[in-house]
Amino acid sequence: MVQGKGKMPIFKYNAIALDGRQQTGKAEAANYSQLAALLRGENLFLISTTTIESTVTYQKLKTNELADFCRQLGAMLSSGITLIRAMMILSQRDNKPYIKKIYDAVIDDLQRGSTLSEAMAKCGRAFPELLINMIRAGEQTGRLDESCNKMAVQFDKDYRLNQKIKSATMYPIILVILIVVVVLVVFTFVLPQFMEMFEGMELPLPTRIVMGISGFLTEYGLIVLAIVAVLVVSLMALFKNPGPKRALDKAMLGLPKIGKLLQTIYTARFARTLASLYVSGIPMIQALMVARATIGNKYIESEFTKVTEALGNGRSLSQSISMVDGFEGKLKSTILIGEESGRLEQMLESVADQFDYDSEMASARMVALIEPLLIVVMAGIVGLVVVSVMMPIFQMYGTIGGGV
């Protein structure tokens, strides 16, 4: 534990050593800058920090809410409105109660002499580390309004991409739910009506299979649903643990079509975040670790230990990034061109835009493929049920006709 002097706020920090190992701990410091200096004295680079002196919890702001916050704050600061006055205007708007609570907490800390980044860090998970670091960089360079405007654009792009992907996957999800509902209704309510009709008959194999499934679901359906619910809850709890979650994320990257789409989305997210941090003057190792946390894939995040070690050994960024399993290969060549041309930020933003477009097109293609497959599956299930019911009926009519 790093110790400061005197009675000061207590920070919980996440730092990285020169060999790439991460370290967490608690330390006393007057502010973020002093904490970073204390850690550098122990060859540690500060990645993120929160104060732990307050027990108040705040709800995490959504991407569109972060975009609105940055856009409005950036516009007011660009117009010459003071920071505290700008935050008061934001707080007085018709906000949701949890948003107003966050803004009021920030205003209170600003009035006590904290910087905006320190006040935001004290709100726990309300603001992402990416935004806090960008705000801190803007404070240090005197271009806080530019940092806010840049983050507004980034959060807007993230929000639009996420909405497009959700919209694209909504119809397949509805189809899957509809298939489950149709199967349950047919097997538990419709087919049992035919059981008395077919009693005592020599049934064809497809009919026996379908009737067996129907009888099982009718008798044990609630138990099956309870078991499925327990399994789902258990799996959700299991994949909250780092090890299983990392294994699942790795497996998802290997899926046909879906894995390629996920790689594209993760690469775009990382490239855009790194570009924003890099242009703001944040040290590269710290920028990489903050950008890593925004990817959304635990397996790829775990690969970044190789990156920091390679950078520490004098390798270039492009060589180091090439060691990460899970990114598109185009990222390495883009960074290499940016390094050689001195236009790394522009190249990262350009490739992020390209990957955003690619992910939208890939999502559309995947949905276009999944939709007819699901319809075929539904038609196949209904067709199987119809055939299995009609076969004994035709058999019955044939017997009656033969008897006449």
C-alpha positions as CSV (number, residue, x, y, z in Angstrom):
1,M,0.0,0.0,0.0
2,V,1.2,3.5,-0.9
3,Q,0.8,5.9,2.0
4,G,0.5,9.6,1.8
5,K,0.9,12.1,4.6
6,G,-1.7,13.7,6.8
7,K,-5.5,13.3,6.8
8,M,-6.4,13.1,3.1
9,P,-8.9,11.3,0.9
10,I,-8.4,7.6,0.5
11,F,-8.2,6.4,-3.1
12,K,-8.7,2.8,-4.4
13,Y,-6.5,2.6,-7.4
14,N,-5.7,0.2,-10.3
15,A,-2.2,0.5,-11.6
16,I,0.2,-1.3,-13.9
17,A,3.9,-2.1,-13.3
18,L,6.7,-2.0,-15.9
19,D,6.5,-5.7,-16.4
20,G,2.8,-5.6,-17.3
21,R,1.4,-6.9,-14.0
22,Q,-1.6,-5.1,-12.7
23,Q,-1.8,-4.0,-9.1
24,T,-4.7,-2.7,-7.0
25,G,-4.6,-1.1,-3.6
26,K,-5.5,1.9,-1.4
27,A,-3.6,5.1,-0.8
28,E,-4.0,8.5,0.8
29,A,-3.4,11.5,-1.5
30,A,-4.6,15.1,-1.8
31,N,-5.8,14.6,-5.4
32,Y,-5.3,12.5,-8.5
33,S,-2.0,14.1,-9.5
34,Q,-0.4,13.5,-6.1
35,L,-1.6,9.9,-6.2
36,A,-0.1,9.4,-9.7
37,A,3.2,10.9,-8.5
38,L,3.2,8.6,-5.4
39,L,2.7,5.5,-7.6
40,R,5.3,6.6,-10.1
41,G,7.8,6.6,-7.2
42,E,7.1,2.9,-6.9
43,N,7.4,2.3,-10.7
44,L,3.6,2.0,-11.0
45,F,1.5,3.8,-13.6
46,L,-2.0,4.8,-12.5
47,I,-4.9,3.4,-14.7
48,S,-8.0,4.2,-12.8
49,T,-9.0,5.3,-9.3
50,T,-12.1,6.0,-7.2
51,T,-12.4,7.5,-3.7
52,I,-13.8,5.2,-1.0
53,E,-14.5,7.7,1.7
54,S,-18.2,7.9,0.6
55,T,-20.8,5.1,0.9
56,V,-23.2,6.8,-1.5
57,T,-23.8,4.7,-4.7
58,Y,-24.7,6.1,-8.1
59,Q,-26.3,4.4,-11.1
60,K,-24.2,4.0,-14.2
61,L,-25.0,6.5,-16.9
62,K,-26.1,5.0,-20.3
63,T,-24.2,5.8,-23.5
64,N,-26.8,8.2,-24.8
65,E,-26.9,10.0,-21.4
66,L,-23.1,10.3,-21.5
67,A,-23.2,11.7,-25.0
68,D,-25.9,14.3,-23.9
69,F,-23.8,15.3,-20.8
70,C,-20.6,15.8,-22.9
71,R,-22.4,17.6,-25.7
72,Q,-24.2,20.1,-23.4
73,L,-21.2,20.7,-21.2
74,G,-18.9,21.2,-24.1
75,A,-21.3,23.7,-25.7
76,M,-21.6,25.7,-22.6
77,L,-17.9,25.8,-21.8
78,S,-17.2,26.8,-25.4
79,S,-19.6,29.7,-24.9
80,G,-17.6,31.0,-21.9
81,I,-20.0,29.7,-19.2
82,T,-18.1,28.7,-16.0
83,L,-17.8,25.1,-15.1
84,I,-19.9,25.2,-11.9
85,R,-22.6,27.3,-13.6
86,A,-22.7,24.9,-16.5
87,M,-23.1,22.0,-14.2
88,M,-25.9,23.8,-12.3
89,I,-27.7,24.4,-15.6
90,L,-27.4,20.7,-16.4
91,S,-28.7,19.8,-13.0
92,Q,-31.7,22.1,-13.3
93,R,-32.9,20.5,-16.5
94,D,-35.7,18.0,-16.5
95,N,-33.4,15.1,-15.6
96,K,-34.2,11.7,-14.3
97,P,-33.8,11.6,-10.5
98,Y,-30.6,9.4,-10.6
99,I,-29.0,11.7,-13.2
100,K,-29.8,14.8,-11.1
101,K,-28.3,13.0,-8.0
102,I,-25.0,12.5,-9.9
103,Y,-24.9,16.1,-11.2
104,D,-25.6,17.5,-7.7
105,A,-22.8,15.4,-6.3
106,V,-20.4,16.7,-8.9
107,I,-21.4,20.3,-8.2
108,D,-20.9,19.8,-4.5
109,D,-17.4,18.5,-5.0
110,L,-16.6,21.3,-7.5
111,Q,-17.6,23.9,-4.9
112,R,-15.3,22.2,-2.4
113,G,-12.4,22.8,-4.7
114,S,-12.2,19.5,-6.6
115,T,-11.5,19.4,-10.3
116,L,-14.2,18.0,-12.6
117,S,-12.3,14.7,-13.2
118,E,-11.9,14.2,-9.4
119,A,-15.5,15.0,-8.8
120,M,-16.6,12.5,-11.5
121,A,-14.2,9.8,-10.1
122,K,-15.9,10.2,-6.7
123,C,-19.2,9.1,-8.3
124,G,-18.0,5.5,-8.6
125,R,-19.3,3.7,-11.6
126,A,-21.5,6.6,-12.8
127,F,-18.9,7.8,-15.3
128,P,-16.6,5.5,-17.3
129,E,-12.8,5.6,-16.8
130,L,-12.5,6.7,-20.5
131,L,-14.4,9.8,-19.9
132,I,-12.7,10.6,-16.6
133,N,-9.3,10.3,-18.2
134,M,-10.3,12.5,-21.2
135,I,-11.7,15.1,-18.9
136,R,-8.5,15.0,-16.8
137,A,-6.4,15.5,-20.0
138,G,-8.6,18.4,-21.0
139,E,-8.1,20.0,-17.6
140,Q,-4.3,19.6,-17.9
141,T,-4.2,21.1,-21.4
142,G,-6.8,23.8,-20.8
143,R,-9.0,22.4,-23.6
144,L,-11.8,20.9,-21.5
145,D,-14.5,22.0,-23.9
146,E,-12.7,20.2,-26.8
147,S,-12.4,17.0,-24.7
148,C,-16.2,17.1,-24.0
149,N,-17.1,17.7,-27.6
150,K,-14.8,14.8,-28.7
151,M,-16.3,12.5,-26.2
152,A,-19.8,13.5,-27.2
153,V,-19.1,12.5,-30.8
154,Q,-17.6,9.1,-29.6
155,F,-20.5,8.3,-27.3
156,D,-22.9,9.2,-30.1
157,K,-21.2,6.8,-32.5
158,D,-21.1,4.1,-29.9
159,Y,-24.8,4.6,-29.1
160,R,-25.9,4.5,-32.8
161,L,-23.9,1.4,-33.5
162,N,-25.3,-0.4,-30.5
163,Q,-28.8,0.6,-31.4
164,K,-28.3,-0.6,-35.0
165,I,-27.0,-4.0,-33.8
166,K,-29.9,-4.3,-31.3
167,S,-32.4,-3.5,-34.0
168,A,-30.8,-6.0,-36.4
169,T,-31.0,-8.8,-33.8
170,M,-34.5,-8.0,-32.5
171,Y,-36.4,-9.8,-35.2
172,P,-34.5,-13.1,-34.9
173,I,-35.0,-12.9,-31.1
174,I,-38.7,-12.5,-31.6
175,L,-38.8,-15.4,-34.0
176,V,-37.0,-17.6,-31.5
177,I,-39.4,-16.7,-28.8
178,L,-42.3,-17.3,-31.2
179,I,-40.9,-20.8,-32.1
180,V,-40.7,-21.7,-28.4
181,V,-44.3,-20.5,-27.7
182,V,-45.7,-22.4,-30.8
183,V,-43.9,-25.6,-29.7
184,L,-45.2,-25.3,-26.2
185,V,-48.8,-24.6,-27.3
186,V,-48.8,-27.4,-29.9
187,F,-47.3,-30.0,-27.7
188,T,-49.1,-29.3,-24.5
189,F,-52.6,-28.2,-25.7
190,V,-53.2,-29.3,-29.3
191,L,-51.6,-32.7,-29.5
192,P,-53.2,-34.1,-26.3
193,Q,-56.6,-33.7,-28.0
194,F,-55.6,-36.4,-30.5
195,M,-54.4,-38.9,-27.9
196,E,-57.9,-40.3,-27.2
197,M,-58.6,-40.5,-30.9
198,F,-55.5,-42.6,-31.5
199,E,-55.9,-44.8,-28.4
200,G,-55.5,-48.5,-29.2
201,M,-54.1,-47.8,-32.7
202,E,-50.8,-49.0,-34.1
203,L,-49.2,-45.6,-34.6
204,P,-46.4,-44.8,-37.1
205,L,-43.0,-44.0,-35.6
206,P,-43.1,-40.2,-36.2
207,T,-46.5,-40.1,-34.5
208,R,-45.2,-42.1,-31.5
209,I,-42.2,-39.8,-31.1
210,V,-44.3,-36.6,-31.3
211,M,-47.0,-38.0,-28.9
212,G,-44.2,-39.1,-26.5
213,I,-42.8,-35.6,-26.5
214,S,-46.2,-34.1,-26.0
215,G,-47.0,-36.5,-23.1
216,F,-43.7,-35.7,-21.4
217,L,-44.2,-31.9,-21.7
218,T,-47.8,-32.1,-20.5
219,E,-46.8,-34.1,-17.4
220,Y,-43.4,-32.6,-16.6
221,G,-43.5,-29.3,-18.4
222,L,-43.4,-27.2,-15.2
223,I,-40.5,-29.2,-13.9
224,V,-38.6,-28.8,-17.3
225,L,-39.2,-25.0,-17.1
226,A,-37.9,-24.9,-13.5
227,I,-34.8,-26.8,-14.5
228,V,-34.2,-24.5,-17.5
229,A,-34.6,-21.4,-15.3
230,V,-32.2,-22.8,-12.7
231,L,-29.7,-23.6,-15.5
232,V,-29.9,-20.2,-17.0
233,V,-29.5,-18.4,-13.6
234,S,-26.6,-20.8,-12.8
235,L,-24.8,-20.1,-16.1
236,M,-25.3,-16.3,-15.7
237,A,-23.8,-16.5,-12.2
238,L,-21.0,-18.7,-13.5
239,F,-20.0,-16.4,-16.3
240,K,-19.7,-13.5,-14.0
241,N,-16.5,-15.1,-12.7
242,P,-13.4,-14.0,-14.6
243,G,-12.2,-17.5,-15.7
244,P,-15.5,-18.8,-17.2
245,K,-16.3,-15.4,-18.7
246,R,-12.9,-15.3,-20.4
247,A,-13.4,-18.8,-21.7
248,L,-16.9,-17.9,-23.1
249,D,-15.6,-14.7,-24.7
250,K,-12.8,-16.7,-26.4
251,A,-15.3,-19.3,-27.6
252,M,-17.6,-16.6,-29.0
253,L,-14.7,-15.2,-31.1
254,G,-14.3,-18.7,-32.8
255,L,-17.9,-19.0,-33.9
256,P,-18.6,-18.9,-37.7
257,K,-19.8,-15.5,-38.9
258,I,-20.6,-14.3,-35.4
259,G,-17.0,-14.4,-34.3
260,K,-15.9,-12.3,-37.3
261,L,-18.6,-9.7,-36.5
262,L,-17.5,-9.5,-32.9
263,Q,-13.9,-9.0,-33.8
264,T,-14.9,-6.1,-36.1
265,I,-16.9,-4.5,-33.3
266,Y,-14.2,-4.9,-30.7
267,T,-11.5,-3.6,-33.0
268,A,-13.6,-0.5,-33.9
269,R,-14.3,0.2,-30.2
270,F,-10.7,-0.1,-29.2
271,A,-9.3,2.0,-32.2
272,R,-11.7,4.9,-31.6
273,T,-11.0,5.0,-27.8
274,L,-7.2,4.8,-28.3
275,A,-7.3,7.6,-30.9
276,S,-9.2,9.9,-28.4
277,L,-6.8,9.1,-25.6
278,Y,-3.7,9.4,-27.7
279,V,-4.5,12.9,-29.1
280,S,-5.3,14.1,-25.6
281,G,-1.7,13.5,-24.5
282,I,-2.3,10.6,-22.2
283,P,0.7,8.3,-21.9
284,M,0.5,5.3,-24.2
285,I,0.6,2.6,-21.6
286,Q,-2.2,4.3,-19.6
287,A,-4.1,4.9,-22.8
288,L,-3.9,1.3,-23.8
289,M,-5.1,0.0,-20.4
290,V,-8.1,2.5,-20.5
291,A,-8.9,1.5,-24.1
292,R,-8.6,-2.1,-23.1
293,A,-11.3,-1.8,-20.5
294,T,-13.8,-0.5,-23.1
295,I,-13.5,-3.5,-25.5
296,G,-16.1,-5.6,-23.8
297,N,-14.3,-9.0,-24.2
298,K,-12.5,-10.4,-21.2
299,Y,-10.3,-12.7,-23.3
300,I,-9.0,-9.9,-25.5
301,E,-8.5,-7.8,-22.4
302,S,-6.3,-10.5,-20.8
303,E,-4.1,-10.5,-23.9
304,F,-2.9,-6.9,-23.2
305,T,-0.3,-8.2,-20.7
306,K,1.7,-9.1,-23.7
307,V,1.3,-5.6,-25.1
308,T,2.6,-3.8,-22.1
309,E,5.5,-6.2,-21.8
310,A,6.4,-5.7,-25.4
311,L,6.2,-1.9,-25.1
312,G,8.4,-2.1,-22.0
313,N,11.0,-4.1,-24.1
314,G,11.2,-1.4,-26.7
315,R,8.9,-2.8,-29.4
316,S,6.7,-0.5,-31.4
317,L,2.9,-0.2,-30.8
318,S,2.1,-2.0,-34.1
319,Q,4.3,-4.9,-33.2
320,S,2.9,-5.0,-29.7
321,I,-0.8,-4.9,-30.8
322,S,-0.1,-7.7,-33.3
323,M,0.3,-10.0,-30.3
324,V,-3.3,-9.6,-29.3
325,D,-5.6,-12.5,-30.3
326,G,-9.0,-11.2,-31.2
327,F,-8.4,-8.0,-33.2
328,E,-8.8,-7.6,-37.0
329,G,-5.5,-7.9,-38.8
330,K,-6.0,-4.6,-40.5
331,L,-5.5,-2.8,-37.1
332,K,-1.8,-3.7,-37.0
333,S,-1.1,-2.4,-40.5
334,T,-3.1,0.8,-39.8
335,I,-1.1,1.5,-36.7
336,L,2.1,0.9,-38.6
337,I,1.2,3.4,-41.3
338,G,0.2,5.9,-38.6
339,E,3.5,5.4,-36.8
340,E,5.6,5.9,-40.0
341,S,3.5,8.9,-41.2
342,G,3.1,10.6,-37.8
343,R,-0.7,10.5,-38.2
344,L,-1.6,7.8,-35.8
345,E,-4.7,9.5,-34.5
346,Q,-6.2,10.1,-37.9
347,M,-5.4,6.5,-39.0
348,L,-7.0,5.0,-35.9
349,E,-10.2,7.2,-36.3
350,S,-10.3,6.2,-40.0
351,V,-10.0,2.5,-39.4
352,A,-12.6,2.8,-36.5
353,D,-15.1,4.4,-39.0
354,Q,-14.4,1.6,-41.5
355,F,-14.9,-1.1,-38.9
356,D,-18.1,0.5,-37.7
357,Y,-19.5,0.4,-41.2
358,D,-18.2,-3.2,-41.7
359,S,-19.9,-4.3,-38.4
360,E,-23.2,-2.7,-39.6
361,M,-23.0,-4.5,-42.9
362,A,-22.0,-7.8,-41.2
363,S,-24.9,-7.5,-38.8
364,A,-27.3,-7.0,-41.7
365,R,-25.9,-10.0,-43.6
366,M,-26.1,-12.2,-40.5
367,V,-29.7,-11.3,-39.8
368,A,-30.6,-11.8,-43.5
369,L,-29.2,-15.4,-43.1
370,I,-30.7,-16.2,-39.7
371,E,-34.2,-15.0,-40.5
372,P,-35.0,-17.5,-43.2
373,L,-33.3,-20.3,-41.2
374,L,-35.5,-19.6,-38.2
375,I,-38.6,-19.6,-40.5
376,V,-37.6,-22.9,-42.0
377,V,-37.1,-24.3,-38.5
378,M,-40.6,-23.2,-37.4
379,A,-42.1,-24.5,-40.6
380,G,-40.3,-27.8,-40.1
381,I,-41.6,-28.2,-36.5
382,V,-45.2,-27.4,-37.5
383,G,-44.9,-29.6,-40.6
384,L,-43.6,-32.5,-38.6
385,V,-46.5,-32.2,-36.1
386,V,-49.1,-32.0,-39.0
387,V,-47.6,-35.0,-40.8
388,S,-47.4,-37.1,-37.6
389,V,-51.1,-36.3,-36.8
390,M,-52.3,-36.9,-40.4
391,M,-50.6,-40.2,-40.9
392,P,-52.7,-42.2,-38.4
393,I,-55.8,-40.4,-39.6
394,F,-55.2,-41.5,-43.2
395,Q,-54.4,-44.9,-41.8
396,M,-57.7,-44.9,-40.1
397,Y,-59.6,-43.9,-43.2
398,G,-57.8,-46.6,-45.2
399,T,-58.9,-49.2,-42.7
400,I,-62.5,-48.1,-42.8
401,G,-62.4,-48.0,-46.7
402,G,-60.9,-51.5,-46.8
403,G,-63.6,-52.8,-44.5
404,V,-66.3,-51.5,-46.7
